[in-house]
Amino acid sequence: MADKQTVPVQIQGREYRVLAQADPESVRRAAQLLDETMEKVRARSRTVDTVDVAVLAGLNIANTLVLRRGAAAFPAALSGRLAALADLVEEALAETPAYLGPS
């Protein structure tokens, strides 16, 4: 078992220090994927709430993993529920007006 090390990463302009056992470069790539996905979600949904953006980005990445690994790795019910949940969150965000700042 490899020793854990702290890997600094940037996500949405903030620095996080991740304690990881994995290769530091793979942690950086994962952070970059999350950051890029969050930017796409933010632009598409027009929401500024970081938690909403993070949840949608996480669902997007998880859905991609489910599709790549196929039905053998994930039960069909889980794949369907994940897709349905992502749709519901996106619909709810589409109905919520974008935050324009204080009046």
Backbone as ProteinMPNN parsed JSONL, in Angstrom:
{"seq_chain_A": "MADKQTVPVQIQGREYRVLAQADPESVRRAAQLLDETMEKVRARSRTVDTVDVAVLAGLNIANTLVLRRGAAAFPAALSGRLAALADLVEEALAETPAYLGPS", "coords_chain_A": {"N_chain_A": [[0.841, -1.176, 0.0], [0.673, 2.121, -0.938], [2.035, 5.178, 0.373], [0.021, 7.863, 1.591], [-0.387, 11.065, 0.101], [-0.378, 14.646, -0.065], [-2.081, 16.401, -2.515], [-2.185, 19.298, -4.297], [-4.92, 20.921, -5.881], [-6.823, 22.778, -8.301], [-10.1, 23.889, -8.375], [-12.764, 25.425, -9.801], [-11.55, 27.921, -9.369], [-10.705, 27.769, -6.754], [-8.342, 26.557, -4.396], [-7.727, 23.243, -3.476], [-6.564, 20.817, -1.199], [-5.841, 17.631, -1.614], [-5.836, 14.613, 0.039], [-4.324, 11.827, -0.972], [-3.932, 8.475, -2.125], [-3.516, 7.665, -4.594], [-1.807, 8.072, -7.778], [-0.363, 11.247, -8.086], [-0.716, 12.702, -10.489], [-3.004, 11.541, -11.622], [-4.918, 12.354, -9.806], [-4.834, 15.104, -10.231], [-5.755, 15.169, -12.902], [-8.35, 14.192, -12.531], [-9.422, 16.258, -10.979], [-9.262, 18.314, -12.845], [-11.057, 17.361, -14.785], [-13.437, 17.461, -13.287], [-13.568, 20.246, -12.795], [-13.79, 21.265, -15.44], [-16.197, 20.049, -16.197], [-17.941, 21.189, -14.357], [-17.844, 23.853, -15.221], [-19.07, 23.627, -17.758], [-21.628, 22.758, -16.977], [-22.432, 24.945, -15.438], [-22.57, 26.956, -17.414], [-24.519, 25.883, -19.105], [-26.771, 25.569, -17.449], [-27.156, 28.019, -16.309], [-27.012, 28.593, -13.622], [-25.778, 29.833, -10.498], [-25.292, 28.763, -8.096], [-23.027, 27.037, -6.307], [-23.185, 24.507, -5.109], [-25.365, 23.303, -6.432], [-24.301, 23.25, -9.025], [-22.087, 21.584, -8.598], [-23.362, 19.176, -7.849], [-24.804, 18.553, -10.193], [-22.651, 18.322, -11.967], [-21.329, 16.136, -10.822], [-23.315, 14.166, -11.189], [-23.345, 14.129, -13.969], [-20.746, 13.173, -14.571], [-20.842, 10.7, -13.236], [-22.903, 9.473, -14.666], [-21.692, 9.263, -17.173], [-19.675, 7.411, -16.535], [-21.273, 5.192, -15.904], [-22.439, 4.676, -18.405], [-20.129, 4.073, -19.901], [-19.091, 1.814, -18.617], [-21.089, 0.042, -18.923], [-23.95, -2.201, -18.847], [-23.213, -4.519, -17.503], [-21.577, -3.802, -15.363], [-23.137, -2.127, -13.784], [-26.311, -2.305, -12.278], [-29.313, -2.312, -14.215], [-31.445, -0.888, -13.149], [-30.193, 0.996, -11.507], [-28.775, 2.544, -13.37], [-30.892, 3.634, -14.856], [-32.235, 5.071, -12.846], [-30.296, 6.929, -12.148], [-30.062, 8.417, -14.512], [-32.67, 9.439, -14.653], [-32.724, 10.99, -12.321], [-30.768, 12.909, -12.916], [-32.073, 14.187, -15.048], [-34.317, 15.262, -13.692], [-33.109, 17.099, -11.906], [-31.896, 18.852, -13.717], [-34.197, 19.84, -15.02], [-35.456, 21.161, -12.893], [-33.575, 23.151, -12.353], [-33.683, 24.538, -14.746], [-36.131, 25.731, -14.554], [-35.741, 27.556, -12.58], [-35.021, 30.92, -12.125], [-32.03, 32.53, -13.263], [-29.547, 33.655, -10.998], [-29.077, 37.005, -10.433], [-27.732, 38.687, -8.806], [-27.65, 40.988, -5.954], [-30.494, 43.107, -5.481]], "CA_chain_A": [[0.0, 0.0, 0.0], [1.477, 3.337, -1.063], [1.757, 6.22, 1.353], [-0.833, 8.949, 1.13], [0.289, 12.349, -0.041], [-1.27, 15.766, -0.332], [-1.974, 16.88, -3.892], [-2.961, 20.528, -4.479], [-5.66, 21.019, -7.14], [-7.681, 23.957, -8.46], [-11.447, 23.622, -8.88], [-13.57, 26.64, -9.798], [-10.789, 29.029, -8.832], [-10.307, 27.541, -5.365], [-7.361, 25.488, -4.234], [-8.035, 22.175, -2.533], [-5.449, 19.921, -0.955], [-6.453, 16.313, -1.564], [-5.002, 13.55, 0.578], [-4.585, 10.744, -1.914], [-3.02, 7.354, -2.255], [-3.337, 7.497, -6.039], [-0.79, 8.851, -8.472], [-0.746, 12.664, -8.054], [-1.185, 13.166, -11.798], [-4.385, 11.098, -11.829], [-5.743, 13.229, -8.97], [-4.917, 16.38, -10.96], [-6.633, 14.979, -14.067], [-9.723, 14.085, -12.02], [-9.832, 17.611, -10.597], [-9.45, 19.07, -14.086], [-12.315, 16.886, -15.363], [-14.523, 18.031, -12.491], [-13.596, 21.683, -13.047], [-14.323, 21.482, -16.789], [-17.606, 19.647, -16.203], [-18.681, 22.221, -13.621], [-17.959, 25.026, -16.092], [-20.084, 23.326, -18.769], [-22.932, 22.736, -16.308], [-22.757, 26.333, -15.066], [-22.949, 27.681, -18.631], [-25.747, 25.314, -19.649], [-27.91, 25.724, -16.549], [-27.215, 29.424, -15.901], [-27.102, 28.71, -12.172], [-24.53, 30.244, -9.868], [-25.151, 28.036, -6.839], [-21.927, 26.089, -6.459], [-23.627, 23.156, -4.733], [-26.16, 22.784, -7.555], [-23.379, 22.976, -10.125], [-21.286, 20.411, -8.229], [-24.224, 17.99, -7.913], [-25.049, 18.257, -11.599], [-21.394, 17.845, -12.554], [-21.137, 14.78, -10.316], [-24.257, 13.294, -11.899], [-22.891, 14.032, -15.351], [-19.579, 12.293, -14.594], [-21.293, 9.356, -12.859], [-23.669, 8.931, -15.793], [-20.703, 8.878, -18.179], [-19.066, 6.155, -16.077], [-22.277, 4.128, -16.048], [-22.563, 4.365, -19.829], [-18.883, 3.457, -20.368], [-18.908, 0.488, -18.031], [-22.143, -0.801, -19.455], [-24.927, -2.847, -17.98], [-22.594, -5.58, -16.706], [-20.99, -3.241, -14.15], [-24.155, -1.449, -13.0], [-27.666, -2.806, -12.528], [-30.105, -1.448, -15.088], [-32.258, 0.005, -12.321], [-29.342, 2.099, -11.066], [-28.512, 3.402, -14.524], [-32.126, 4.36, -15.149], [-32.509, 6.019, -11.767], [-29.308, 7.997, -12.254], [-30.459, 9.262, -15.645], [-33.905, 10.134, -14.275], [-32.363, 11.999, -11.336], [-30.09, 13.991, -13.632], [-33.109, 14.919, -15.783], [-35.12, 16.038, -12.743], [-32.329, 18.233, -11.411], [-31.755, 19.815, -14.811], [-35.497, 20.483, -15.222], [-35.679, 22.089, -11.785], [-32.695, 24.302, -12.548], [-34.151, 25.301, -15.906], [-37.307, 26.498, -14.128], [-35.309, 28.552, -11.603], [-34.331, 32.025, -12.802], [-30.619, 32.712, -12.949], [-29.274, 34.64, -9.974], [-28.489, 38.184, -11.056], [-27.089, 39.502, -7.777], [-28.583, 41.735, -5.098], [-31.28, 44.167, -6.148]], "C_chain_A": [[0.892, 1.247, 0.0], [1.086, 4.34, 0.019], [0.853, 7.269, 0.742], [-0.015, 10.225, 1.06], [-0.741, 13.422, -0.352], [-0.999, 16.291, -1.737], [-2.808, 18.157, -4.007], [-3.635, 20.541, -5.858], [-6.488, 22.297, -7.125], [-9.013, 23.526, -9.043], [-12.254, 24.899, -8.701], [-12.855, 27.794, -9.096], [-10.354, 28.882, -7.384], [-9.3, 26.411, -5.303], [-7.832, 24.517, -3.159], [-6.784, 21.319, -2.394], [-6.054, 18.552, -0.684], [-5.447, 15.311, -1.021], [-5.306, 12.299, -0.233], [-3.501, 9.686, -1.888], [-2.678, 7.128, -3.721], [-2.172, 8.338, -6.544], [-1.219, 10.32, -8.493], [-1.279, 13.18, -9.393], [-2.619, 12.727, -12.063], [-5.344, 11.931, -10.983], [-5.912, 14.583, -9.659], [-5.84, 16.276, -12.171], [-8.094, 14.883, -13.636], [-10.258, 15.463, -11.634], [-10.096, 18.467, -11.832], [-10.759, 18.66, -14.767], [-13.5, 17.471, -14.612], [-14.672, 19.52, -12.761], [-14.209, 21.992, -14.412], [-15.81, 21.138, -16.857], [-18.455, 20.673, -15.462], [-18.856, 23.474, -14.465], [-19.041, 24.814, -17.153], [-21.482, 23.352, -18.165], [-23.359, 24.156, -15.959], [-23.242, 27.121, -16.291], [-24.298, 27.196, -19.161], [-26.957, 25.61, -18.768], [-28.129, 27.167, -16.102], [-27.407, 29.581, -14.392], [-25.754, 29.123, -11.612], [-24.303, 29.507, -8.555], [-24.13, 26.921, -7.017], [-22.335, 24.674, -6.112], [-24.441, 22.541, -5.859], [-25.254, 22.398, -8.72], [-22.563, 21.728, -9.826], [-22.106, 19.127, -8.311], [-24.478, 17.598, -9.36], [-23.791, 17.738, -12.291], [-21.115, 16.415, -12.099], [-22.05, 13.784, -10.997], [-23.819, 13.075, -13.346], [-21.726, 13.055, -15.46], [-19.98, 10.866, -14.252], [-22.061, 8.705, -13.997], [-22.733, 8.483, -16.916], [-20.032, 7.564, -17.807], [-20.019, 4.98, -16.245], [-22.381, 3.709, -17.51], [-21.318, 3.656, -20.357], [-18.715, 2.034, -19.856], [-19.987, -0.481, -18.471], [-22.97, -1.48, -18.393], [-24.303, -3.91, -17.088], [-22.064, -5.04, -15.379], [-22.022, -2.597, -13.24], [-25.519, -2.055, -13.301], [-28.456, -1.807, -13.367], [-30.929, -0.453, -14.282], [-31.445, 1.211, -11.857], [-29.076, 3.069, -12.203], [-29.73, 4.253, -14.85], [-32.436, 5.413, -14.11], [-31.552, 7.196, -11.821], [-29.682, 8.955, -13.379], [-31.708, 10.07, -15.306], [-33.615, 11.252, -13.276], [-31.681, 13.184, -12.006], [-31.104, 14.832, -14.405], [-33.931, 15.804, -14.856], [-34.37, 17.263, -12.239], [-32.176, 19.279, -12.498], [-33.064, 20.543, -15.092], [-35.758, 21.52, -14.136], [-34.815, 23.335, -11.944], [-33.145, 25.162, -13.716], [-35.344, 26.174, -15.532], [-36.946, 27.605, -13.145], [-34.583, 29.68, -12.329], [-32.874, 32.124, -12.353], [-30.474, 33.814, -11.908], [-28.547, 35.819, -10.607], [-27.809, 39.092, -10.035], [-28.11, 40.272, -6.973], [-29.28, 42.849, -5.873], [-30.84, 45.524, -5.689]], "O_chain_A": [[1.764, 1.391, 0.856], [-0.043, 4.343, 0.51], [0.904, 7.536, -0.459], [0.912, 10.441, 1.841], [-1.833, 13.134, -0.841], [0.139, 16.583, -2.105], [-4.025, 18.106, -3.83], [-3.01, 20.217, -6.868], [-6.811, 22.828, -6.062], [-9.056, 22.872, -10.085], [-12.409, 25.394, -7.585], [-13.463, 28.546, -8.334], [-9.704, 29.774, -6.84], [-9.385, 25.437, -6.051], [-8.275, 24.918, -2.083], [-6.04, 21.124, -3.355], [-6.699, 18.338, 0.342], [-4.344, 15.173, -1.551], [-6.419, 11.776, -0.184], [-2.324, 9.968, -1.662], [-1.681, 6.484, -4.049], [-1.634, 9.189, -5.836], [-2.349, 10.61, -8.886], [-2.192, 14.006, -9.421], [-3.381, 13.475, -12.674], [-6.471, 12.186, -11.405], [-7.007, 15.145, -9.668], [-6.621, 17.19, -12.437], [-8.976, 15.429, -14.299], [-11.406, 15.795, -11.927], [-11.043, 19.253, -11.859], [-11.488, 19.514, -15.27], [-14.463, 17.927, -15.228], [-15.788, 20.006, -12.939], [-15.053, 22.882, -14.527], [-16.589, 21.846, -17.495], [-19.564, 20.99, -15.892], [-19.917, 24.096, -14.427], [-19.836, 25.716, -17.418], [-22.412, 23.899, -18.759], [-24.515, 24.527, -16.161], [-24.217, 27.868, -16.204], [-25.119, 27.996, -19.609], [-28.046, 25.873, -19.278], [-29.19, 27.493, -15.569], [-27.917, 30.607, -13.94], [-24.711, 28.802, -12.181], [-23.229, 29.617, -7.964], [-24.346, 25.981, -7.782], [-21.88, 23.728, -6.755], [-24.233, 21.379, -6.208], [-25.427, 21.34, -9.326], [-22.367, 20.895, -10.711], [-21.612, 18.104, -8.785], [-24.375, 16.422, -9.709], [-23.862, 16.819, -13.107], [-20.709, 15.576, -12.903], [-21.624, 12.684, -11.347], [-23.915, 11.967, -13.874], [-21.717, 12.199, -16.346], [-19.521, 9.922, -14.894], [-21.889, 7.516, -14.264], [-22.956, 7.444, -17.537], [-19.838, 6.7, -18.661], [-19.615, 3.901, -16.678], [-22.408, 2.517, -17.816], [-21.429, 2.739, -21.171], [-18.25, 1.155, -20.583], [-19.805, -1.696, -18.395], [-22.716, -1.347, -17.196], [-24.826, -4.177, -16.006], [-22.098, -5.747, -14.372], [-21.805, -2.525, -12.03], [-25.846, -2.293, -14.464], [-28.279, -0.596, -13.234], [-31.09, 0.697, -14.69], [-31.96, 2.329, -11.821], [-29.144, 4.283, -12.015], [-29.61, 5.455, -15.092], [-32.851, 6.522, -14.446], [-31.949, 8.334, -11.571], [-29.622, 10.173, -13.207], [-31.793, 11.252, -15.636], [-34.19, 12.336, -13.371], [-31.985, 14.336, -11.694], [-31.006, 16.059, -14.417], [-34.215, 16.956, -15.183], [-34.943, 18.349, -12.156], [-32.312, 20.473, -12.231], [-33.05, 21.741, -15.374], [-36.224, 22.624, -14.421], [-35.276, 24.449, -11.697], [-33.003, 26.384, -13.679], [-35.549, 27.235, -16.122], [-37.755, 28.5, -12.899], [-33.633, 29.427, -13.07], [-32.542, 31.836, -11.203], [-31.208, 34.801, -11.942], [-27.512, 35.64, -11.249], [-27.354, 40.178, -10.394], [-29.304, 40.221, -7.269], [-28.717, 43.443, -6.793], [-31.384, 46.534, -6.137]]}, "name": "protein", "num_of_chains": 1, "seq": "MADKQTVPVQIQGREYRVLAQADPESVRRAAQLLDETMEKVRARSRTVDTVDVAVLAGLNIANTLVLRRGAAAFPAALSGRLAALADLVEEALAETPAYLGPS"}
